[in-house]
Amino acid sequence: MIKKNLKYKRTLNANVYKIEKGLTQIELENFYDEEHKKVKINLNPSRSPIDNVQRYYKKYKKAKNAEKILAEQIEKTTNELQYISTVLFELENVQNEQELNEIYSELANGGYLKNKDKGSKIKNKNTCKFLKFKTDDGYEILVGKNNVQNDQLTLKKSKNCDIWFHVKDCPGSHTVLISNQEQVPDSSLVQAAVIAAFYSKAKNSAQVPVDFTAIKNVKKPNGAKPGMVIYENYKTLYVTPTCEMIDKLKQEN
């Protein structure tokens, strides 16, 4: 409809001298078509030629604005669905009351649940107890247990040189390997990717794609929901998570 109105507007504008007041329809050669096919355009007989051109321009502009608003709403809804899917993933993996309270606080602070303390955000005192692992090469790996922890781990706890992991296009925990500003061996990168895959919706799948990049390449867009980030300059590892490796690498908090 947008292209149609634009085509009519341009065709009428190029042939305005042919339009006579009182016509209800006119057939014109479409100069914007490669074959210059003729097109029939309905007119308002009570309006002048210029007014008829402007009428289609207004229709085009209105449709263009509607398209922009629709695209914005689609993007907003898509982001909302992505966020909700991460919350559902969190709920599926809750292991104790404290973790459940952290998710409640996240949802209350985001306006999804009623906040008993009106006008103030609920604060969690123990949201930094990340899951801890150590690779066979001795590198520490930290994993967030919910979206608030993911933000704390990625945006506050980690350094630019540390390495960030996340399963591709799927809800999962932020996973960070503390690099100590060293060249991390491939074996540790693979083990970190396995951990990221295990703490994701794809934990029971094989050959799970896991993206990884330096923390400096991970950003949080303005106004983004907890745990939602964008990243660039990444590589991808394909790994199959196993409980045996997780139990082997996991450390006590």
N, C-alpha and C positions, 0 to 999 in steps of 0.2 A: 504493500500500500504506500509506503514512504517513497519508493523508487517510482511508482506509478504517478503519484502526485507531482514529484519533481519533474518527471518526463513531460507531463501535461503542462506544467508551468513554463518549462523551457520552450516547448514547442509553441505554445500560445504566444509567449514573449517574442519569439523569432518571427511569428506570423501575425502579430497584432494588427497590422494594417489590413489584413484580410477579414477581420472579424467585424461584423455589422451588428449593431444593437438590435435586439429582437430575435436573434437566432437562438434556437434551443439546442442545436448541435452543429458541429463543424468537423469536416474531415480534412486533415492536414498531413503533409509529408513530414515524417519524423526524421529530422536531420541528425539526431543522435543515435539512430539505428544504422548499422553498417549497410543494410540493404535499402535504407530510406523507405521502409514500409509506411503506408498511410495509417493514421490512427484516428478514430472517431472520439471526439471530446464533447461531453455534455456542457452546455452553457446556460447561464441564467439570463433569460430574455429581457428581464427588467434592469439588467446592469450594463454598464458601458464595457467596451472591450478591455480597458485597463482594469476595471473592477473584476472582471472574470479572470484575468491573469493573477491578480492579487488574491482572489478567492482560493485558487489552487496553491499559491505560495503559502497562505495561512494554513491550509490543510496539511501541506508538507511540513511546515514548521511545528504544528501541533503534534503531528505523528512522530516527528523527530524527537521532540521533548518527551513524549510518552515512551518512546523506545529507550531513551537515556534513563528515565526513571525506572522502567522495567528492568533494565540491565543492572542498575544499582541495587534494586530489590532482590534480584536473583543472586547477585554476589553476596549480599547481606545474609540471605537465607541459607546459601551454601556454607558460609562461614559459621553460621549458627548451628547448622546440622553437624558440621565437623566438630565443633566444640562439644555439643551434646553427646556425640559418639565417644569422645574422650572421657566424659564424665561417666557414661555407662560402663566404659572399660574399667574405670577406677572402682566403681561399685561392685563389679564382678570379681574384683581381686582384693577387696577389703579383708583384712585378717584380724583386726581388733577394733575395739570401740573408739580408740583414739583416732585411727585412720578414718573411721566413719564420721567422727566429729569434724575432722579437717575438711572432708568433702562437704559436710553440711555448712561449715563456715564459708567455704568457697562459693557455694550456691547462694547462701544468704547475702554475702557481700556483693554478689553479682545481680541481686534482685530477683532470683528465681524462687527463693523461699523467704518466708516472713522472718525478718530480723527482730528478735525480741527487744533488743536495745536500739530503739529508733534513733536515727541521726548519727549513729556511730558504727564502725565496722567491727566485726568480731575478730579478735586477734588470737592467733595460735602461738603458744609459747614453745611448742616442740615440733615445729614444722621442718627443722633442719636435720632430722635423723634419717639421712639418706641410707639406702642399702649400700653396703660396701663389699667390694671384691678386690682380689689381687691376682694379676696375671702370673703365669709361670716365670716371666721375666722380671717380676717384682713391681709392676706399675699398678697404682691404685685406680680403681674404677668406682664411680659413684652413680647411683641410679635414683631418680625421683619417684616417689610413690603416688603422687597426685599432681594436678596441674599447678598448684601453688608451689609445691616443692620443685617442680620442673623449672618454673621461673626463677626460683631462688638459686637452684643449681647452675643453670645456664647463664643467667644474667648477673648474678652477684657473687657466687662462690668461685666460679671458674675463672681462669686467666686466659688471655687471648691466645696463648700458645697451646692450651689444652685442646683435646680432640673430642668433638661432639658427635654422637651417634644417634640415629633414629631410624626405625623401620620406615620404608618408603610407602607413602600413601595409605597409611593405616594407623589407627590409634595405638599409642605406645608410650613408654616412659622415656624421658630424656636420659641419655647415658653419656657420661663424661669420663674420659681417660686422662688422668693427671700426667702430663708429659714430662714435667720437670725440665722443660726447655731442651729436651733431648730428642734425638732421632729415634722414634719408637719402632721396634722391629715388627715385621709383618705378623709374626705369631701373636703378639699382643693385640694388634689391630683386629685380627680375626676373633680372638677371644672376647674382645669388647663388643664386636658385632654380634656374636652369639648371645651375649647377655642382653643387648638391646632387642634382639629378636625374641628372646625368651620372655621378656617383660613387655610384650606387645600382644595385639589381637591375633597375630600370626604365629604364636608360640608352638602350635601343634602342626605347623606346615614345614615342608622341606624347601630348601633353596630359597630362603626368604631374602629379598633385597633389602640391604641396610645401607643407608647413606651416611657418610662421615665427612667431616670438615673441621677446620680450626674454629675455635669459639669466636674468633674475630669476624668470621663470615656468617655468624648467626645473629639475626636482628629481630626485634619485636616491633611490628607496625604500630603506629599510634592508634590507641583505642582497641587494640586486639584483646581477646579474652585471655584469661590465665592459661599458660601453657602453649599458646599459639604463637609460633614464630615463623620466619622465612629464612632461607639460607641459600648460599651460592658457592661456587667453586668447590663442589663436592665430588667425591668418588663413591662407588657402590661396591659392596661386597655381598656375595650370595652365600648364606650360611644356613645350616640346619641345627636349631637349638636342641640341646639334650639336658635332661635333669642331672645326669652324671657330671657334666662339665660345670653346671651351675653350683652343684654341691661341692665340687672340688675347689672352686675359686672363691666361694662366698666367705666373708669374714664376719665375725661377731661385732655388733655395734658397741 
